[in-house]
Amino acid sequence: MLDKIALTLLVIGGLNWGLVGIFSFDLVAWLFGGTGAILSRVVYVLVALSAIWCITFLFREHSPAESRG
């Protein structure tokens, strides 16, 4: 479950960075009141923690899907 949450947050972060790169539009900042707003910062930190967690995917011997069946 934690893996799915982390991946979902990374998708959100990736899409947000895509918007920043293509349109210079930060959706997270827009939704939560600017880049310095506490809620925006919380989202940015959660995305960063998710990225750190997902680094472990590189070192796992089996994917979560393989270990189920």
The first five atom37 places (N, CA, C, CB, O) and aatype in JSON, in Angstrom:
{
  "aatype": [12, 10, 3, 11, 9, 0, 10, 16, 10, 10, 19, 9, 7, 7, 10, 2, 17, 7, 10, 19, 7, 9, 13, 15, 13, 3, 10, 19, 0, 17, 10, 13, 7, 7, 16, 7, 0, 9, 10, 15, 1, 19, 19, 18, 19, 10, 19, 0, 10, 15, 0, 9, 17, 4, 9, 16, 13, 10, 13, 1, 6, 8, 15, 14, 0, 6, 15, 1, 7],
  "atom_mask": [
    [1, 1, 1, 1, 1],
    [1, 1, 1, 1, 1],
    [1, 1, 1, 1, 1],
    [1, 1, 1, 1, 1],
    [1, 1, 1, 1, 1],
    [1, 1, 1, 1, 1],
    [1, 1, 1, 1, 1],
    [1, 1, 1, 1, 1],
    [1, 1, 1, 1, 1],
    [1, 1, 1, 1, 1],
    [1, 1, 1, 1, 1],
    [1, 1, 1, 1, 1],
    [1, 1, 1, 0, 1],
    [1, 1, 1, 0, 1],
    [1, 1, 1, 1, 1],
    [1, 1, 1, 1, 1],
    [1, 1, 1, 1, 1],
    [1, 1, 1, 0, 1],
    [1, 1, 1, 1, 1],
    [1, 1, 1, 1, 1],
    [1, 1, 1, 0, 1],
    [1, 1, 1, 1, 1],
    [1, 1, 1, 1, 1],
    [1, 1, 1, 1, 1],
    [1, 1, 1, 1, 1],
    [1, 1, 1, 1, 1],
    [1, 1, 1, 1, 1],
    [1, 1, 1, 1, 1],
    [1, 1, 1, 1, 1],
    [1, 1, 1, 1, 1],
    [1, 1, 1, 1, 1],
    [1, 1, 1, 1, 1],
    [1, 1, 1, 0, 1],
    [1, 1, 1, 0, 1],
    [1, 1, 1, 1, 1],
    [1, 1, 1, 0, 1],
    [1, 1, 1, 1, 1],
    [1, 1, 1, 1, 1],
    [1, 1, 1, 1, 1],
    [1, 1, 1, 1, 1],
    [1, 1, 1, 1, 1],
    [1, 1, 1, 1, 1],
    [1, 1, 1, 1, 1],
    [1, 1, 1, 1, 1],
    [1, 1, 1, 1, 1],
    [1, 1, 1, 1, 1],
    [1, 1, 1, 1, 1],
    [1, 1, 1, 1, 1],
    [1, 1, 1, 1, 1],
    [1, 1, 1, 1, 1],
    [1, 1, 1, 1, 1],
    [1, 1, 1, 1, 1],
    [1, 1, 1, 1, 1],
    [1, 1, 1, 1, 1],
    [1, 1, 1, 1, 1],
    [1, 1, 1, 1, 1],
    [1, 1, 1, 1, 1],
    [1, 1, 1, 1, 1],
    [1, 1, 1, 1, 1],
    [1, 1, 1, 1, 1],
    [1, 1, 1, 1, 1],
    [1, 1, 1, 1, 1],
    [1, 1, 1, 1, 1],
    [1, 1, 1, 1, 1],
    [1, 1, 1, 1, 1],
    [1, 1, 1, 1, 1],
    [1, 1, 1, 1, 1],
    [1, 1, 1, 1, 1],
    [1, 1, 1, 0, 1]
  ],
  "atom_positions": [
    [[0.83, -1.2, 0.0], [0.0, 0.0, 0.0], [0.87, 1.27, 0.0], [-0.94, 0.0, 1.22], [0.58, 2.23, -0.71]],
    [[1.94, 1.25, 0.8], [2.83, 2.4, 0.86], [3.47, 2.67, -0.5], [3.92, 2.19, 1.91], [3.67, 3.82, -0.89]],
    [[3.78, 1.59, -1.23], [4.36, 1.75, -2.56], [3.39, 2.47, -3.5], [4.72, 0.38, -3.15], [3.81, 3.35, -4.26]],
    [[2.11, 2.12, -3.44], [1.12, 2.76, -4.31], [0.94, 4.24, -3.96], [-0.23, 2.03, -4.21], [0.81, 5.08, -4.85]],
    [[0.94, 4.55, -2.68], [0.82, 5.96, -2.25], [2.02, 6.75, -2.74], [0.7, 6.07, -0.7], [1.88, 7.85, -3.27]],
    [[3.22, 6.18, -2.56], [4.44, 6.86, -3.0], [4.43, 7.09, -4.51], [5.68, 6.06, -2.59], [4.78, 8.17, -4.98]],
    [[4.02, 6.07, -5.26], [3.97, 6.23, -6.72], [2.94, 7.25, -7.14], [3.68, 4.9, -7.38], [3.17, 8.01, -8.08]],
    [[1.8, 7.28, -6.46], [0.77, 8.28, -6.77], [1.3, 9.69, -6.53], [-0.5, 8.04, -5.91], [1.08, 10.58, -7.35]],
    [[1.99, 9.89, -5.42], [2.57, 11.2, -5.14], [3.63, 11.58, -6.16], [3.16, 11.23, -3.73], [3.76, 12.74, -6.54]],
    [[4.4, 10.6, -6.61], [5.4, 10.88, -7.64], [4.76, 11.25, -8.97], [6.31, 9.69, -7.83], [5.28, 12.11, -9.69]],
    [[3.66, 10.63, -9.3], [2.94, 11.0, -10.53], [2.44, 12.44, -10.42], [1.75, 10.04, -10.79], [2.58, 13.22, -11.36]],
    [[1.87, 12.79, -9.28], [1.41, 14.17, -9.06], [2.58, 15.13, -9.19], [0.75, 14.31, -7.66], [2.47, 16.16, -9.85]],
    [[3.7, 14.81, -8.55], [4.88, 15.67, -8.64], [5.41, 15.78, -10.06], [0.0, 0.0, 0.0], [5.8, 16.86, -10.5]],
    [[5.43, 14.65, -10.77], [5.92, 14.67, -12.15], [5.04, 15.5, -13.06], [0.0, 0.0, 0.0], [5.54, 16.26, -13.89]],
    [[3.74, 15.34, -12.9], [2.82, 16.15, -13.71], [2.96, 17.63, -13.38], [1.36, 15.71, -13.49], [2.91, 18.48, -14.27]],
    [[3.14, 17.94, -12.11], [3.31, 19.34, -11.71], [4.58, 19.92, -12.32], [3.35, 19.46, -10.17], [4.58, 21.04, -12.83]],
    [[5.69, 19.14, -12.28], [6.92, 19.63, -12.89], [6.8, 19.76, -14.4], [8.08, 18.7, -12.55], [7.41, 20.64, -15.0]],
    [[6.02, 18.88, -15.01], [5.75, 19.02, -16.44], [5.04, 20.32, -16.75], [0.0, 0.0, 0.0], [5.37, 21.01, -17.72]],
    [[4.06, 20.65, -15.93], [3.35, 21.92, -16.12], [4.28, 23.11, -15.91], [2.16, 22.02, -15.14], [4.19, 24.11, -16.63]],
    [[5.17, 23.01, -14.94], [6.13, 24.09, -14.7], [7.05, 24.23, -15.9], [6.96, 23.82, -13.41], [7.31, 25.35, -16.36]],
    [[7.54, 23.11, -16.42], [8.47, 23.16, -17.54], [7.85, 23.64, -18.84], [0.0, 0.0, 0.0], [8.47, 24.38, -19.59]],
    [[6.62, 23.21, -19.1], [5.99, 23.55, -20.37], [5.28, 24.89, -20.33], [5.01, 22.47, -20.76], [5.4, 25.69, -21.26]],
    [[4.56, 25.14, -19.26], [3.7, 26.33, -19.2], [4.1, 27.35, -18.12], [2.29, 25.91, -18.97], [3.44, 28.37, -17.97]],
    [[5.17, 27.07, -17.37], [5.56, 27.92, -16.23], [4.39, 28.09, -15.25], [6.03, 29.31, -16.73], [4.16, 29.18, -14.72]],
    [[3.66, 27.0, -15.03], [2.5, 27.02, -14.16], [2.65, 25.95, -13.1], [1.19, 26.82, -14.97], [2.71, 24.76, -13.41]],
    [[2.71, 26.36, -11.84], [2.85, 25.45, -10.71], [1.45, 25.19, -10.14], [3.82, 26.03, -9.61], [0.91, 26.02, -9.4]],
    [[0.87, 24.04, -10.48], [-0.49, 23.71, -10.07], [-0.61, 23.58, -8.55], [-0.94, 22.41, -10.73], [-1.59, 24.04, -7.97]],
    [[0.38, 22.97, -7.92], [0.34, 22.82, -6.45], [0.31, 24.19, -5.79], [1.56, 22.0, -5.95], [-0.5, 24.43, -4.89]],
    [[1.19, 25.07, -6.21], [1.21, 26.42, -5.63], [-0.09, 27.15, -5.91], [2.39, 27.23, -6.2], [-0.6, 27.85, -5.04]],
    [[-0.62, 26.99, -7.08], [-1.88, 27.65, -7.43], [-3.03, 27.15, -6.56], [-2.21, 27.43, -8.91], [-3.86, 27.93, -6.09]],
    [[-3.07, 25.85, -6.34], [-4.15, 25.26, -5.54], [-4.08, 25.65, -4.06], [-4.13, 23.76, -5.67], [-5.1, 25.84, -3.41]],
    [[-2.86, 25.76, -3.55], [-2.7, 25.91, -2.1], [-2.18, 27.27, -1.65], [-1.79, 24.87, -1.6], [-1.82, 27.42, -0.48]],
    [[-2.13, 28.26, -2.54], [-1.83, 29.62, -2.11], [-0.4, 30.08, -2.28], [0.0, 0.0, 0.0], [0.04, 30.95, -1.53]],
    [[0.32, 29.54, -3.22], [1.69, 29.99, -3.48], [2.72, 28.97, -3.04], [0.0, 0.0, 0.0], [2.41, 28.05, -2.28]],
    [[3.94, 29.14, -3.54], [4.99, 28.18, -3.23], [5.4, 28.2, -1.77], [6.19, 28.43, -4.1], [5.9, 27.21, -1.25]],
    [[5.2, 29.31, -1.11], [5.58, 29.43, 0.29], [4.48, 29.04, 1.25], [0.0, 0.0, 0.0], [4.71, 28.97, 2.46]],
    [[3.29, 28.78, 0.75], [2.17, 28.4, 1.62], [2.45, 27.05, 2.27], [0.84, 28.35, 0.81], [3.05, 26.17, 1.66]],
    [[2.02, 26.9, 3.49], [2.33, 25.69, 4.26], [1.81, 24.42, 3.57], [1.75, 25.8, 5.67], [2.49, 23.4, 3.57]],
    [[0.61, 24.48, 3.0], [0.07, 23.29, 2.33], [0.88, 22.93, 1.09], [-1.39, 23.52, 1.94], [1.1, 21.75, 0.82]],
    [[1.33, 23.92, 0.34], [2.18, 23.66, -0.82], [3.48, 23.0, -0.38], [2.49, 24.96, -1.59], [3.93, 22.03, -0.99]],
    [[4.06, 23.52, 0.68], [5.32, 22.96, 1.18], [5.14, 21.53, 1.66], [5.88, 23.83, 2.31], [6.02, 20.7, 1.48]],
    [[3.99, 21.25, 2.28], [3.71, 19.88, 2.73], [3.64, 18.94, 1.53], [2.38, 19.83, 3.54], [4.2, 17.85, 1.57]],
    [[2.96, 19.36, 0.47], [2.88, 18.53, -0.74], [4.27, 18.32, -1.33], [1.95, 19.18, -1.79], [4.6, 17.19, -1.71]],
    [[5.08, 19.36, -1.4], [6.43, 19.23, -1.95], [7.26, 18.25, -1.11], [7.12, 20.61, -2.01], [8.01, 17.44, -1.67]],
    [[7.14, 18.33, 0.19], [7.9, 17.43, 1.07], [7.4, 15.99, 0.91], [7.77, 17.89, 2.55], [8.21, 15.06, 0.88]],
    [[6.1, 15.8, 0.81], [5.56, 14.45, 0.62], [6.03, 13.84, -0.69], [4.03, 14.47, 0.66], [6.35, 12.65, -0.76]],
    [[6.09, 14.65, -1.74], [6.58, 14.16, -3.03], [8.06, 13.79, -2.91], [6.38, 15.24, -4.14], [8.49, 12.76, -3.44]],
    [[8.84, 14.61, -2.22], [10.27, 14.31, -2.03], [10.46, 13.03, -1.22], [10.97, 15.48, -1.33], [11.3, 12.2, -1.58]],
    [[9.69, 12.85, -0.15], [9.79, 11.63, 0.65], [9.38, 10.41, -0.17], [8.91, 11.74, 1.9], [9.96, 9.33, -0.03]],
    [[8.39, 10.59, -1.03], [7.97, 9.5, -1.91], [9.09, 9.12, -2.87], [6.71, 9.9, -2.69], [9.32, 7.94, -3.13]],
    [[9.78, 10.11, -3.39], [10.91, 9.83, -4.3], [12.0, 9.05, -3.57], [11.48, 11.14, -4.88], [12.57, 8.11, -4.11]],
    [[12.28, 9.45, -2.34], [13.29, 8.74, -1.55], [12.85, 7.3, -1.31], [13.54, 9.45, -0.2], [13.65, 6.37, -1.44]],
    [[11.58, 7.11, -0.98], [11.06, 5.75, -0.77], [11.17, 4.92, -2.05], [9.58, 5.8, -0.31], [11.55, 3.75, -2.0]],
    [[10.86, 5.53, -3.18], [10.86, 4.79, -4.45], [12.26, 4.43, -4.91], [10.16, 5.61, -5.52], [12.41, 3.57, -5.78]],
    [[13.29, 5.05, -4.36], [14.66, 4.63, -4.66], [14.85, 3.17, -4.27], [15.69, 5.53, -3.92], [15.62, 2.45, -4.91]],
    [[14.14, 2.74, -3.23], [14.26, 1.34, -2.8], [13.79, 0.37, -3.87], [13.47, 1.12, -1.52], [14.2, -0.79, -3.86]],
    [[12.95, 0.81, -4.78], [12.49, -0.06, -5.87], [13.67, -0.55, -6.71], [11.47, 0.69, -6.76], [13.63, -1.65, -7.26]],
    [[14.7, 0.26, -6.82], [15.86, -0.09, -7.63], [16.65, -1.25, -7.04], [16.77, 1.11, -7.79], [17.37, -1.94, -7.75]],
    [[16.51, -1.47, -5.74], [17.33, -2.46, -5.05], [16.54, -3.68, -4.59], [18.0, -1.82, -3.88], [17.1, -4.57, -3.95]],
    [[15.27, -3.73, -4.9], [14.46, -4.88, -4.54], [14.69, -6.01, -5.54], [12.96, -4.51, -4.49], [14.87, -5.78, -6.73]],
    [[14.69, -7.24, -5.02], [14.9, -8.38, -5.92], [13.65, -8.72, -6.71], [15.35, -9.6, -5.11], [13.74, -9.16, -7.85]],
    [[12.46, -8.52, -6.1], [11.21, -8.83, -6.77], [10.28, -7.64, -6.64], [10.56, -10.11, -6.17], [10.31, -6.93, -5.64]],
    [[9.46, -7.44, -7.66], [8.47, -6.38, -7.58], [7.34, -6.85, -6.66], [7.93, -6.0, -8.99], [7.16, -8.05, -6.48]],
    [[6.55, -5.91, -6.08], [5.42, -6.31, -5.23], [4.42, -7.2, -5.96], [4.71, -5.08, -4.71], [3.82, -8.06, -5.33]],
    [[4.24, -7.01, -7.25], [3.29, -7.83, -8.01], [3.77, -9.27, -8.11], [3.08, -7.24, -9.41], [2.96, -10.2, -8.07]],
    [[5.08, -9.48, -8.24], [5.62, -10.83, -8.34], [5.51, -11.6, -7.03], [7.07, -10.78, -8.78], [5.37, -12.83, -7.04]],
    [[5.56, -10.91, -5.9], [5.55, -11.6, -4.62], [4.15, -12.03, -4.2], [6.15, -10.71, -3.57], [4.01, -12.79, -3.24]],
    [[3.1, -11.56, -4.9], [1.73, -11.91, -4.56], [1.36, -13.32, -5.02], [0.77, -10.91, -5.18], [0.66, -14.04, -4.31]],
    [[1.83, -13.71, -6.17], [1.3, -14.93, -6.73], [2.28, -15.98, -6.88], [0.0, 0.0, 0.0], [1.95, -17.07, -7.35]]
  ]
}
